Amino acid sequence: YNLSNQALFDLGQQLNPLRERNILIVGTGGITHNLRTVDPHHTGAPPAWAVDFDQWIERTLVNHDYDQLIHWQSQAPQARMNHPTPEHFRPLLIVTGAAQHEPVSFPITGFEWGSMSRRSVQLG
């Protein structure tokens, strides 16, 4: 838990050889994760701060801009609003480190409960 964002990304890079042995590396978390703002009865559009962050993640990953990703807390729009604490974001740093040169796709997108992004990230 005390590893820096850079150390988590580097850990992912160390895991990369496992992919060559057909071992799947999975990280679970959330693109947006502010439980104080979720509303299971929400039916309208998601808040702009959540959409902006979700779109920033998409652009950053598609462009393989991992320096921005590593420094997400200072680079992403409304980072603190989307992640009051970082533990649900940090798995993304490990999996992107493990597959940083792979193509990126997003099999699931959209929002639920207002501000909760459903975006899933597939690398490779």
N, CA, C and O atoms as a Tinker XYZ file with bonds, in Angstrom:
   496  protein
     1  N      0.818000   -1.201000    0.000000    73     2
     2  CA     0.000000    0.000000    0.000000    64     1     3
     3  C      0.856000    1.256000    0.000000    63     2     4     5
     4  O      0.398000    2.316000   -0.425000    81     3
     5  N      2.079000    1.152000    0.466000    73     3     6
     6  CA     2.936000    2.328000    0.549000    64     5     7
     7  C      3.766000    2.562000   -0.697000    63     6     8     9
     8  O      4.573000    3.491000   -0.723000    81     7
     9  N      3.598000    1.760000   -1.723000    73     7    10
    10  CA     4.368000    1.960000   -2.947000    64     9    11
    11  C      3.890000    3.208000   -3.672000    63    10    12    13
    12  O      2.699000    3.522000   -3.680000    81    11
    13  N      4.825000    3.906000   -4.274000    73    11    14
    14  CA     4.476000    5.080000   -5.076000    64    13    15
    15  C      3.803000    4.638000   -6.366000    63    14    16    17
    16  O      3.845000    3.463000   -6.733000    81    15
    17  N      3.188000    5.587000   -7.043000    73    15    18
    18  CA     2.578000    5.279000   -8.343000    64    17    19
    19  C      3.625000    4.745000   -9.314000    63    18    20    21
    20  O      3.364000    3.792000  -10.049000    81    19
    21  N      4.808000    5.357000   -9.319000    73    19    22
    22  CA     5.881000    4.899000  -10.202000    64    21    23
    23  C      6.295000    3.474000   -9.849000    63    22    24    25
    24  O      6.521000    2.659000  -10.743000    81    23
    25  N      6.396000    3.167000   -8.567000    73    23    26
    26  CA     6.782000    1.816000   -8.142000    64    25    27
    27  C      5.736000    0.782000   -8.561000    63    26    28    29
    28  O      6.089000   -0.341000   -8.921000    81    27
    29  N      4.463000    1.147000   -8.516000    73    27    30
    30  CA     3.408000    0.230000   -8.958000    64    29    31
    31  C      3.500000   -0.019000  -10.461000    63    30    32    33
    32  O      3.342000   -1.153000  -10.912000    81    31
    33  N      3.752000    1.028000  -11.232000    73    31    34
    34  CA     3.927000    0.882000  -12.676000    64    33    35
    35  C      5.146000   -0.005000  -12.964000    63    34    36    37
    36  O      5.093000   -0.887000  -13.821000    81    35
    37  N      6.241000    0.241000  -12.236000    73    35    38
    38  CA     7.454000   -0.567000  -12.399000    64    37    39
    39  C      7.200000   -2.028000  -12.032000    63    38    40    41
    40  O      7.722000   -2.931000  -12.685000    81    39
    41  N      6.410000   -2.262000  -11.001000    73    39    42
    42  CA     6.032000   -3.624000  -10.627000    64    41    43
    43  C      5.316000   -4.304000  -11.792000    63    42    44    45
    44  O      5.576000   -5.468000  -12.096000    81    43
    45  N      4.422000   -3.576000  -12.433000    73    43    46
    46  CA     3.746000   -4.114000  -13.604000    64    45    47
    47  C      4.725000   -4.486000  -14.700000    63    46    48    49
    48  O      4.572000   -5.529000  -15.337000    81    47
    49  N      5.733000   -3.646000  -14.931000    73    47    50
    50  CA     6.742000   -3.954000  -15.941000    64    49    51
    51  C      7.474000   -5.253000  -15.602000    63    50    52    53
    52  O      7.815000   -6.028000  -16.496000    81    51
    53  N      7.710000   -5.486000  -14.324000    73    51    54
    54  CA     8.380000   -6.718000  -13.907000    64    53    55
    55  C      7.493000   -7.944000  -14.132000    63    54    56    57
    56  O      7.993000   -9.059000  -14.286000    81    55
    57  N      6.191000   -7.734000  -14.150000    73    55    58
    58  CA     5.253000   -8.838000  -14.394000    64    57    59
    59  C      5.082000   -9.152000  -15.880000    63    58    60    61
    60  O      4.519000  -10.190000  -16.228000    81    59
    61  N      5.553000   -8.281000  -16.746000    73    59    62
    62  CA     5.355000   -8.448000  -18.186000    64    61    63
    63  C      5.777000   -9.819000  -18.714000    63    62    64    65
    64  O      5.059000  -10.372000  -19.547000    81    63
    65  N      6.896000  -10.400000  -18.280000    73    63    66
    66  CA     7.260000  -11.726000  -18.806000    64    65    67
    67  C      6.207000  -12.804000  -18.553000    63    66    68    69
    68  O      6.155000  -13.796000  -19.281000    81    67
    69  N      5.389000  -12.628000  -17.555000    73    67    70
    70  CA     4.319000  -13.601000  -17.309000    64    69    71
    71  C      3.319000  -13.627000  -18.459000    63    70    72    73
    72  O      2.743000  -14.672000  -18.763000    81    71
    73  N      3.116000  -12.490000  -19.091000    73    71    74
    74  CA     2.183000  -12.424000  -20.220000    64    73    75
    75  C      2.684000  -13.279000  -21.380000    63    74    76    77
    76  O      1.891000  -13.874000  -22.110000    81    75
    77  N      4.002000  -13.337000  -21.545000    73    75    78
    78  CA     4.583000  -14.148000  -22.615000    64    77    79
    79  C      4.354000  -15.637000  -22.367000    63    78    80    81
    80  O      4.471000  -16.449000  -23.285000    81    79
    81  N      4.029000  -15.989000  -21.134000    73    79    82
    82  CA     3.722000  -17.379000  -20.776000    64    81    83
    83  C      2.213000  -17.588000  -20.711000    63    82    84    85
    84  O      1.743000  -18.558000  -20.116000    81    83
    85  N      1.457000  -16.682000  -21.322000    73    83    86
    86  CA    -0.009000  -16.748000  -21.385000    64    85    87
    87  C     -0.672000  -16.686000  -20.015000    63    86    88    89
    88  O     -1.714000  -17.303000  -19.791000    81    87
    89  N     -0.070000  -15.949000  -19.117000    73    87    90
    90  CA    -0.666000  -15.726000  -17.804000    64    89    91
    91  C     -1.381000  -14.383000  -17.838000    63    90    92    93
    92  O     -0.783000  -13.353000  -18.149000    81    91
    93  N     -2.648000  -14.412000  -17.520000    73    91    94
    94  CA    -3.480000  -13.214000  -17.534000    64    93    95
    95  C     -3.218000  -12.388000  -16.276000    63    94    96    97
    96  O     -3.233000  -12.914000  -15.164000    81    95
    97  N     -2.983000  -11.114000  -16.461000    73    95    98
    98  CA    -2.780000  -10.195000  -15.344000    64    97    99
    99  C     -4.029000   -9.339000  -15.231000    63    98   100   101
   100  O     -4.397000   -8.638000  -16.174000    81    99
   101  N     -4.675000   -9.393000  -14.090000    73    99   102
   102  CA    -5.943000   -8.702000  -13.879000    64   101   103
   103  C     -5.786000   -7.703000  -12.746000    63   102   104   105
   104  O     -5.186000   -8.000000  -11.712000    81   103
   105  N     -6.330000   -6.530000  -12.955000    73   103   106
   106  CA    -6.412000   -5.540000  -11.887000    64   105   107
   107  C     -7.864000   -5.141000  -11.726000    63   106   108   109
   108  O     -8.571000   -4.968000  -12.718000    81   107
   109  N     -8.308000   -4.994000  -10.524000    73   107   110
   110  CA    -9.687000   -4.595000  -10.293000    64   109   111
   111  C     -9.710000   -3.336000   -9.447000    63   110   112   113
   112  O     -8.998000   -3.214000   -8.451000    81   111
   113  N    -10.537000   -2.418000   -9.868000    73   111   114
   114  CA   -10.651000   -1.142000   -9.170000    64   113   115
   115  C    -11.825000   -0.388000   -9.746000    63   114   116   117
   116  O    -12.884000   -0.964000   -9.999000    81   115
   117  N    -11.639000    0.882000   -9.951000    73   115   118
   118  CA   -12.700000    1.683000  -10.538000    64   117   119
   119  C    -12.132000    2.935000  -11.170000    63   118   120   121
   120  O    -11.277000    3.596000  -10.581000    81   119
   121  N    -12.599000    3.269000  -12.366000    73   119   122
   122  CA   -12.137000    4.489000  -13.025000    64   121   123
   123  C    -12.577000    5.703000  -12.221000    63   122   124   125
   124  O    -11.801000    6.641000  -12.040000    81   123
   125  N    -13.793000    5.695000  -11.747000    73   123   126
   126  CA   -14.237000    6.716000  -10.789000    64   125   127
   127  C    -14.692000    5.973000   -9.540000    63   126   128   129
   128  O    -15.275000    4.893000   -9.629000    81   127
   129  N    -14.425000    6.554000   -8.388000    73   127   130
   130  CA   -14.791000    5.838000   -7.165000    64   129   131
   131  C    -14.965000    6.817000   -6.008000    63   130   132   133
   132  O    -14.135000    6.879000   -5.102000    81   131
   133  N    -16.034000    7.563000   -6.053000    73   131   134
   134  CA   -16.383000    8.449000   -4.948000    64   133   135
   135  C    -17.738000    7.984000   -4.424000    63   134   136   137
   136  O    -18.785000    8.390000   -4.928000    81   135
   137  N    -17.700000    7.142000   -3.424000    73   135   138
   138  CA   -18.939000    6.542000   -2.923000    64   137   139
   139  C    -19.876000    7.560000   -2.288000    63   138   140   141
   140  O    -21.070000    7.296000   -2.143000    81   139
   141  N    -19.351000    8.713000   -1.911000    73   139   142
   142  CA   -20.218000    9.747000   -1.340000    64   141   143
   143  C    -21.170000   10.339000   -2.380000    63   142   144   145
   144  O    -22.158000   10.984000   -2.029000    81   143
   145  N    -20.868000   10.117000   -3.652000    73   143   146
   146  CA   -21.673000   10.745000   -4.703000    64   145   147
   147  C    -22.559000    9.775000   -5.458000    63   146   148   149
   148  O    -23.373000   10.205000   -6.276000    81   147
   149  N    -22.429000    8.476000   -5.211000    73   147   150
   150  CA   -23.241000    7.521000   -5.972000    64   149   151
   151  C    -24.683000    7.534000   -5.486000    63   150   152   153
   152  O    -24.970000    7.744000   -4.308000    81   151
   153  N    -25.573000    7.303000   -6.438000    73   151   154
   154  CA   -27.004000    7.281000   -6.142000    64   153   155
   155  C    -27.627000    6.159000   -6.964000    63   154   156   157
   156  O    -27.781000    6.310000   -8.175000    81   155
   157  N    -27.987000    5.045000   -6.346000    73   155   158
   158  CA   -28.536000    3.924000   -7.108000    64   157   159
   159  C    -29.834000    4.248000   -7.838000    63   158   160   161
   160  O    -30.267000    3.473000   -8.691000    81   159
   161  N    -30.458000    5.370000   -7.521000    73   159   162
   162  CA   -31.714000    5.759000   -8.174000    64   161   163
   163  C    -31.512000    6.843000   -9.230000    63   162   164   165
   164  O    -32.483000    7.336000   -9.803000    81   163
   165  N    -30.265000    7.217000   -9.489000    73   163   166
   166  CA   -29.960000    8.274000  -10.456000    64   165   167
   167  C    -30.346000    7.818000  -11.868000    63   166   168   169
   168  O    -30.019000    6.704000  -12.278000    81   167
   169  N    -31.036000    8.679000  -12.598000    73   167   170
   170  CA   -31.453000    8.329000  -13.961000    64   169   171
   171  C    -30.961000    9.323000  -15.002000    63   170   172   173
   172  O    -31.095000    9.064000  -16.198000    81   171
   173  N    -30.403000   10.436000  -14.592000    73   171   174
   174  CA   -29.960000   11.454000  -15.541000    64   173   175
   175  C    -28.528000   11.237000  -15.992000    63   174   176   177
   176  O    -27.940000   10.174000  -15.791000    81   175
   177  N    -27.991000   12.268000  -16.600000    73   175   178
   178  CA   -26.611000   12.234000  -17.074000    64   177   179
   179  C    -25.645000   12.213000  -15.888000    63   178   180   181
   180  O    -25.956000   12.742000  -14.821000    81   179
   181  N    -24.483000   11.606000  -16.076000    73   179   182
   182  CA   -23.489000   11.632000  -15.005000    64   181   183
   183  C    -22.946000   13.048000  -14.829000    63   182   184   185
   184  O    -23.036000   13.858000  -15.752000    81   183
   185  N    -22.387000   13.358000  -13.670000    73   183   186
   186  CA   -21.832000   14.692000  -13.454000    64   185   187
   187  C    -20.613000   14.937000  -14.344000    63   186   188   189
   188  O    -19.872000   14.009000  -14.667000    81   187
   189  N    -20.418000   16.185000  -14.730000    73   187   190
   190  CA   -19.325000   16.549000  -15.639000    64   189   191
   191  C    -17.966000   16.143000  -15.090000    63   190   192   193
   192  O    -17.098000   15.717000  -15.853000    81   191
   193  N    -17.765000   16.268000  -13.789000    73   191   194
   194  CA   -16.455000   15.928000  -13.217000    64   193   195
   195  C    -16.124000   14.447000  -13.423000    63   194   196   197
   196  O    -14.959000   14.102000  -13.623000    81   195
   197  N    -17.119000   13.579000  -13.378000    73   195   198
   198  CA   -16.900000   12.148000  -13.597000    64   197   199
   199  C    -16.665000   11.858000  -15.080000    63   198   200   201
   200  O    -15.794000   11.062000  -15.430000    81   199
   201  N    -17.435000   12.497000  -15.938000    73   199   202
   202  CA   -17.273000   12.313000  -17.385000    64   201   203
   203  C    -15.899000   12.803000  -17.825000    63   202   204   205
   204  O    -15.217000   12.126000  -18.594000    81   203
   205  N    -15.490000   13.969000  -17.347000    73   203   206
   206  CA   -14.182000   14.518000  -17.724000    64   205   207
   207  C    -13.047000   13.582000  -17.316000    63   206   208   209
   208  O    -12.108000   13.361000  -18.081000    81   207
   209  N    -13.138000   13.044000  -16.125000    73   207   210
   210  CA   -12.103000   12.124000  -15.641000    64   209   211
   211  C    -12.102000   10.839000  -16.467000    63   210   212   213
   212  O    -11.039000   10.362000  -16.867000    81   211
   213  N    -13.262000   10.285000  -16.722000    73   211   214
   214  CA   -13.392000    9.068000  -17.516000    64   213   215
   215  C    -12.811000    9.273000  -18.918000    63   214   216   217
   216  O    -12.105000    8.403000  -19.427000    81   215
   217  N    -13.101000   10.406000  -19.536000    73   215   218
   218  CA   -12.573000   10.699000  -20.872000    64   217   219
   219  C    -11.066000   10.921000  -20.840000    63   218   220   221
   220  O    -10.357000   10.552000  -21.777000    81   219
   221  N    -10.582000   11.522000  -19.761000    73   219   222
   222  CA    -9.133000   11.710000  -19.606000    64   221   223
   223  C     -8.435000   10.357000  -19.542000    63   222   224   225
   224  O     -7.392000   10.158000  -20.165000    81   223
   225  N     -9.016000    9.428000  -18.785000    73   223   226
   226  CA    -8.453000    8.076000  -18.702000    64   225   227
   227  C     -8.411000    7.440000  -20.087000    63   226   228   229
   228  O     -7.392000    6.875000  -20.486000    81   227
   229  N     -9.507000    7.531000  -20.810000    73   227   230
   230  CA    -9.549000    6.948000  -22.159000    64   229   231
   231  C     -8.442000    7.531000  -23.035000    63   230   232   233
   232  O     -7.683000    6.782000  -23.649000    81   231
   233  N     -8.342000    8.856000  -23.098000    73   231   234
   234  CA    -7.314000    9.507000  -23.928000    64   233   235
   235  C     -5.905000    9.123000  -23.481000    63   234   236   237
   236  O     -5.042000    8.824000  -24.307000    81   235
   237  N     -5.686000    9.134000  -22.185000    73   235   238
   238  CA    -4.356000    8.844000  -21.657000    64   237   239
   239  C     -3.928000    7.424000  -22.010000    63   238   240   241
   240  O     -2.778000    7.202000  -22.388000    81   239
   241  N     -4.823000    6.477000  -21.893000    73   239   242
   242  CA    -4.494000    5.092000  -22.214000    64   241   243
   243  C     -4.336000    4.875000  -23.713000    63   242   244   245
   244  O     -3.394000    4.209000  -24.142000    81   243
   245  N     -5.235000    5.421000  -24.507000    73   243   246
   246  CA    -5.150000    5.263000  -25.964000    64   245   247
   247  C     -3.845000    5.859000  -26.490000    63   246   248   249
   248  O     -3.232000    5.312000  -27.406000    81   247
   249  N     -3.425000    6.975000  -25.909000    73   247   250
   250  CA    -2.186000    7.638000  -26.329000    64   249   251
   251  C     -0.948000    7.056000  -25.653000    63   250   252   253
   252  O      0.164000    7.526000  -25.892000    81   251
   253  N     -1.128000    6.048000  -24.820000    73   251   254
   254  CA    -0.024000    5.432000  -24.074000    64   253   255
   255  C      0.795000    6.483000  -23.329000    63   254   256   257
   256  O      2.023000    6.402000  -23.286000    81   255
   257  N      0.131000    7.445000  -22.756000    73   255   258
   258  CA     0.789000    8.529000  -22.026000    64   257   259
   259  C      0.909000    8.124000  -20.553000    63   258   260   261
   260  O      0.176000    8.612000  -19.693000    81   259
   261  N      1.840000    7.232000  -20.297000    73   259   262
   262  CA     1.938000    6.651000  -18.966000    64   261   263
   263  C      2.536000    7.607000  -17.948000    63   262   264   265
   264  O      2.308000    7.438000  -16.750000    81   263
   265  N      3.286000    8.596000  -18.383000    73   263   266
   266  CA     3.757000    9.605000  -17.436000    64   265   267
   267  C      2.567000   10.358000  -16.847000    63   266   268   269
   268  O      2.525000   10.616000  -15.644000    81   267
   269  N      1.602000   10.707000  -17.695000    73   267   270
   270  CA     0.381000   11.349000  -17.201000    64   269   271
   271  C     -0.372000   10.416000  -16.257000    63   270   272   273
   272  O     -0.868000   10.849000  -15.217000    81   271
   273  N     -0.456000    9.151000  -16.614000    73   271   274
   274  CA    -1.180000    8.190000  -15.785000    64   273   275
   275  C     -0.514000    8.032000  -14.416000    63   274   276   277
   276  O     -1.192000    8.009000  -13.389000    81   275
   277  N      0.799000    7.924000  -14.409000    73   275   278
   278  CA     1.532000    7.779000  -13.151000    64   277   279
   279  C      1.306000    8.994000  -12.256000    63   278   280   281
   280  O      1.219000    8.864000  -11.035000    81   279
   281  N      1.213000   10.158000  -12.857000    73   279   282
   282  CA     1.010000   11.402000  -12.103000    64   281   283
   283  C     -0.449000   11.854000  -12.142000    63   282   284   285
   284  O     -0.733000   13.051000  -12.136000    81   283
   285  N     -1.355000   10.908000  -12.182000    73   283   286
   286  CA    -2.784000   11.191000  -12.339000    64   285   287
   287  C     -3.323000   12.130000  -11.277000    63   286   288   289
   288  O     -4.225000   12.917000  -11.561000    81   287
   289  N     -2.801000   12.071000  -10.072000    73   287   290
   290  CA    -3.354000   12.890000   -8.994000    64   289   291
   291  C     -3.146000   14.382000   -9.227000    63   290   292   293
   292  O     -3.900000   15.206000   -8.708000    81   291
   293  N     -2.120000   14.731000  -10.011000    73   291   294
   294  CA    -1.902000   16.142000  -10.343000    64   293   295
   295  C     -2.256000   16.463000  -11.789000    63   294   296   297
   296  O     -2.368000   17.638000  -12.142000    81   295
   297  N     -2.432000   15.454000  -12.633000    73   295   298
   298  CA    -2.662000   15.684000  -14.061000    64   297   299
   299  C     -4.113000   15.506000  -14.503000    63   298   300   301
   300  O     -4.563000   16.186000  -15.424000    81   299
   301  N     -4.829000   14.624000  -13.874000    73   299   302
   302  CA    -6.204000   14.321000  -14.299000    64   301   303
   303  C     -7.174000   15.377000  -13.783000    63   302   304   305
   304  O     -6.988000   15.913000  -12.690000    81   303
   305  N     -8.203000   15.674000  -14.561000    73   303   306
   306  CA    -9.208000   16.637000  -14.090000    64   305   307
   307  C     -9.996000   16.069000  -12.909000    63   306   308   309
   308  O    -10.469000   14.933000  -12.947000    81   307
   309  N    -10.123000   16.863000  -11.887000    73   307   310
   310  CA   -10.922000   16.489000  -10.712000    64   309   311
   311  C    -10.500000   15.139000  -10.121000    63   310   312   313
   312  O    -11.344000   14.336000   -9.725000    81   311
   313  N     -9.197000   14.903000  -10.069000    73   311   314
   314  CA    -8.698000   13.613000   -9.574000    64   313   315
   315  C     -9.194000   13.320000   -8.162000    63   314   316   317
   316  O     -9.665000   12.216000   -7.888000    81   315
   317  N     -9.095000   14.278000   -7.284000    73   315   318
   318  CA    -9.490000   14.048000   -5.884000    64   317   319
   319  C    -11.001000   13.829000   -5.753000    63   318   320   321
   320  O    -11.442000   13.062000   -4.897000    81   319
   321  N    -11.780000   14.487000   -6.583000    73   319   322
   322  CA   -13.231000   14.295000   -6.543000    64   321   323
   323  C    -13.600000   12.878000   -6.993000    63   322   324   325
   324  O    -14.511000   12.261000   -6.443000    81   323
   325  N    -12.890000   12.380000   -7.987000    73   323   326
   326  CA   -13.160000   11.044000   -8.514000    64   325   327
   327  C    -12.591000    9.938000   -7.639000    63   326   328   329
   328  O    -13.135000    8.835000   -7.591000    81   327
   329  N    -11.511000   10.231000   -6.958000    73   327   330
   330  CA   -10.855000    9.258000   -6.076000    64   329   331
   331  C    -10.402000    9.960000   -4.808000    63   330   332   333
   332  O     -9.243000   10.363000   -4.707000    81   331
   333  N    -11.300000   10.114000   -3.835000    73   331   334
   334  CA   -10.891000   10.725000   -2.569000    64   333   335
   335  C     -9.712000    9.985000   -1.927000    63   334   336   337
   336  O     -8.897000   10.589000   -1.230000    81   335
   337  N     -9.632000    8.687000   -2.166000    73   335   338
   338  CA    -8.488000    7.870000   -1.764000    64   337   339
   339  C     -8.073000    7.043000   -2.987000    63   338   340   341
   340  O     -8.925000    6.714000   -3.812000    81   339
   341  N     -6.794000    6.703000   -3.122000    73   339   342
   342  CA    -6.310000    6.147000   -4.393000    64   341   343
   343  C     -6.408000    4.638000   -4.579000    63   342   344   345
   344  O     -6.086000    4.148000   -5.661000    81   343
   345  N     -6.835000    3.884000   -3.575000    73   343   346
   346  CA    -6.695000    2.428000   -3.662000    64   345   347
   347  C     -7.501000    1.784000   -4.784000    63   346   348   349
   348  O     -7.149000    0.688000   -5.220000    81   347
   349  N     -8.547000    2.405000   -5.262000    73   347   350
   350  CA    -9.329000    1.816000   -6.353000    64   349   351
   351  C     -8.792000    2.206000   -7.726000    63   350   352   353
   352  O     -9.239000    1.674000   -8.742000    81   351
   353  N     -7.842000    3.128000   -7.761000    73   351   354
   354  CA    -7.205000    3.520000   -9.013000    64   353   355
   355  C     -5.891000    2.767000   -9.222000    63   354   356   357
   356  O     -5.529000    2.449000  -10.355000    81   355
   357  N     -5.199000    2.490000   -8.165000    73   355   358
   358  CA    -3.832000    1.975000   -8.229000    64   357   359
   359  C     -3.664000    0.668000   -9.011000    63   358   360   361
   360  O     -2.614000    0.501000   -9.632000    81   359
   361  N     -4.613000   -0.269000   -9.028000    73   359   362
   362  CA    -4.417000   -1.478000   -9.844000    64   361   363
   363  C     -4.202000   -1.170000  -11.331000    63   362   364   365
   364  O     -3.527000   -1.926000  -12.029000    81   363
   365  N     -4.768000   -0.073000  -11.810000    73   363   366
   366  CA    -4.586000    0.301000  -13.213000    64   365   367
   367  C     -3.118000    0.577000  -13.521000    63   366   368   369
   368  O     -2.663000    0.314000  -14.634000    81   367
   369  N     -2.383000    1.097000  -12.563000    73   367   370
   370  CA    -0.961000    1.374000  -12.765000    64   369   371
   371  C     -0.172000    0.084000  -12.961000    63   370   372   373
   372  O      0.751000    0.038000  -13.774000    81   371
   373  N     -0.524000   -0.946000  -12.232000    73   371   374
   374  CA     0.180000   -2.225000  -12.355000    64   373   375
   375  C     -0.111000   -2.875000  -13.706000    63   374   376   377
   376  O      0.815000   -3.299000  -14.396000    81   375
   377  N     -1.373000   -2.957000  -14.088000    73   375   378
   378  CA    -1.697000   -3.644000  -15.346000    64   377   379
   379  C     -1.199000   -2.864000  -16.557000    63   378   380   381
   380  O     -0.808000   -3.476000  -17.551000    81   379
   381  N     -1.201000   -1.540000  -16.504000    73   379   382
   382  CA    -0.657000   -0.791000  -17.639000    64   381   383
   383  C      0.854000   -0.933000  -17.704000    63   382   384   385
   384  O      1.424000   -0.945000  -18.795000    81   383
   385  N      1.509000   -1.039000  -16.564000    73   383   386
   386  CA     2.944000   -1.307000  -16.576000    64   385   387
   387  C      3.256000   -2.659000  -17.196000    63   386   388   389
   388  O      4.252000   -2.807000  -17.905000    81   387
   389  N      2.415000   -3.635000  -16.934000    73   387   390
   390  CA     2.628000   -4.989000  -17.457000    64   389   391
   391  C      2.386000   -5.088000  -18.957000    63   390   392   393
   392  O      2.945000   -5.965000  -19.615000    81   391
   393  N      1.572000   -4.212000  -19.498000    73   391   394
   394  CA     1.191000   -4.320000  -20.917000    64   393   395
   395  C      1.256000   -2.966000  -21.607000    63   394   396   397
   396  O      0.402000   -2.649000  -22.435000    81   395
   397  N      2.254000   -2.173000  -21.276000    73   395   398
   398  CA     2.265000   -0.784000  -21.718000    64   397   399
   399  C      2.348000   -0.576000  -23.228000    63   398   400   401
   400  O      1.951000    0.481000  -23.718000    81   399
   401  N      2.842000   -1.539000  -23.965000    73   399   402
   402  CA     2.957000   -1.344000  -25.416000    64   401   403
   403  C      1.835000   -2.035000  -26.192000    63   402   404   405
   404  O      1.851000   -2.058000  -27.423000    81   403
   405  N      0.886000   -2.582000  -25.488000    73   403   406
   406  CA    -0.214000   -3.313000  -26.111000    64   405   407
   407  C     -1.339000   -2.365000  -26.523000    63   406   408   409
   408  O     -1.493000   -1.294000  -25.936000    81   407
   409  N     -2.126000   -2.751000  -27.529000    73   407   410
   410  CA    -3.296000   -1.952000  -27.885000    64   409   411
   411  C     -4.302000   -1.933000  -26.733000    63   410   412   413
   412  O     -4.390000   -2.873000  -25.944000    81   411
   413  N     -5.046000   -0.850000  -26.663000    73   411   414
   414  CA    -6.016000   -0.644000  -25.587000    64   413   415
   415  C     -7.422000   -0.689000  -26.169000    63   414   416   417
   416  O     -7.687000   -0.114000  -27.224000    81   415
   417  N     -8.315000   -1.373000  -25.475000    73   415   418
   418  CA    -9.734000   -1.329000  -25.837000    64   417   419
   419  C    -10.550000   -1.214000  -24.554000    63   418   420   421
   420  O    -10.045000   -1.415000  -23.450000    81   419
   421  N    -11.813000   -0.887000  -24.733000    73   419   422
   422  CA   -12.714000   -0.655000  -23.609000    64   421   423
   423  C    -13.998000   -1.448000  -23.842000    63   422   424   425
   424  O    -14.959000   -0.913000  -24.395000    81   423
   425  N    -14.027000   -2.720000  -23.428000    73   423   426
   426  CA   -15.189000   -3.566000  -23.703000    64   425   427
   427  C    -16.480000   -3.079000  -23.062000    63   426   428   429
   428  O    -17.565000   -3.344000  -23.581000    81   427
   429  N    -16.381000   -2.380000  -21.957000    73   427   430
   430  CA   -17.565000   -1.850000  -21.274000    64   429   431
   431  C    -17.316000   -0.381000  -20.977000    63   430   432   433
   432  O    -16.252000   -0.011000  -20.480000    81   431
   433  N    -18.303000    0.456000  -21.282000    73   431   434
   434  CA   -18.224000    1.882000  -20.959000    64   433   435
   435  C    -19.566000    2.321000  -20.388000    63   434   436   437
   436  O    -20.503000    1.530000  -20.284000    81   435
   437  N    -19.638000    3.571000  -20.027000    73   435   438
   438  CA   -20.880000    4.120000  -19.509000    64   437   439
   439  C    -20.792000    4.377000  -18.015000    63   438   440   441
   440  O    -19.746000    4.192000  -17.393000    81   439
   441  N    -21.904000    4.805000  -17.460000    73   439   442
   442  CA   -21.980000    5.138000  -16.036000    64   441   443
   443  C    -23.200000    4.481000  -15.424000    63   442   444   445
   444  O    -24.186000    4.201000  -16.106000    81   443
   445  N    -23.118000    4.244000  -14.140000    73   443   446
   446  CA   -24.281000    3.825000  -13.370000    64   445   447
   447  C    -24.235000    4.547000  -12.029000    63   446   448   449
   448  O    -23.187000    5.024000  -11.595000    81   447
   449  N    -25.377000    4.614000  -11.398000    73   447   450
   450  CA   -25.494000    5.276000  -10.097000    64   449   451
   451  C    -24.978000    6.711000  -10.151000    63   450   452   453
   452  O    -24.445000    7.221000   -9.165000    81   451
   453  N    -25.135000    7.350000  -11.284000    73   451   454
   454  CA   -24.733000    8.740000  -11.441000    64   453   455
   455  C    -23.274000    8.891000  -11.798000    63   454   456   457
   456  O    -22.945000    9.127000  -12.960000    81   455
   457  N    -22.394000    8.762000  -10.828000    73   455   458
   458  CA   -20.986000    9.099000  -11.034000    64   457   459
   459  C    -20.052000    7.902000  -11.163000    63   458   460   461
   460  O    -18.841000    8.095000  -11.274000    81   459
   461  N    -20.560000    6.689000  -11.152000    73   459   462
   462  CA   -19.708000    5.501000  -11.169000    64   461   463
   463  C    -19.451000    5.051000  -12.610000    63   462   464   465
   464  O    -20.341000    4.522000  -13.276000    81   463
   465  N    -18.213000    5.271000  -13.078000    73   463   466
   466  CA   -17.848000    4.827000  -14.423000    64   465   467
   467  C    -17.804000    3.307000  -14.464000    63   466   468   469
   468  O    -17.295000    2.661000  -13.548000    81   467
   469  N    -18.337000    2.752000  -15.525000    73   467   470
   470  CA   -18.308000    1.300000  -15.736000    64   469   471
   471  C    -17.169000    0.897000  -16.674000    63   470   472   473
   472  O    -17.031000   -0.280000  -17.005000    81   471
   473  N    -16.360000    1.853000  -17.101000    73   471   474
   474  CA   -15.317000    1.581000  -18.093000    64   473   475
   475  C    -14.400000    0.448000  -17.629000    63   474   476   477
   476  O    -13.836000    0.487000  -16.535000    81   475
   477  N    -14.271000   -0.542000  -18.480000    73   475   478
   478  CA   -13.283000   -1.590000  -18.250000    64   477   479
   479  C    -12.194000   -1.432000  -19.304000    63   478   480   481
   480  O    -12.455000   -1.008000  -20.430000    81   479
   481  N    -11.003000   -1.771000  -18.928000    73   479   482
   482  CA    -9.831000   -1.570000  -19.779000    64   481   483
   483  C     -9.249000   -2.929000  -20.125000    63   482   484   485
   484  O     -9.010000   -3.762000  -19.251000    81   483
   485  N     -9.025000   -3.137000  -21.422000    73   483   486
   486  CA    -8.367000   -4.360000  -21.875000    64   485   487
   487  C     -7.103000   -3.955000  -22.610000    63   486   488   489
   488  O     -7.142000   -3.134000  -23.527000    81   487
   489  N     -5.998000   -4.525000  -22.210000    73   487   490
   490  CA    -4.705000   -4.247000  -22.839000    64   489   491
   491  C     -4.242000   -5.513000  -23.539000    63   490   492   493
   492  O     -4.095000   -6.563000  -22.914000    81   491
   493  N     -4.015000   -5.404000  -24.838000    73   491   494
   494  CA    -3.565000   -6.558000  -25.601000    64   493   495
   495  C     -4.695000   -7.327000  -26.225000    63   494   496
   496  O     -4.461000   -8.329000  -26.900000    81   495
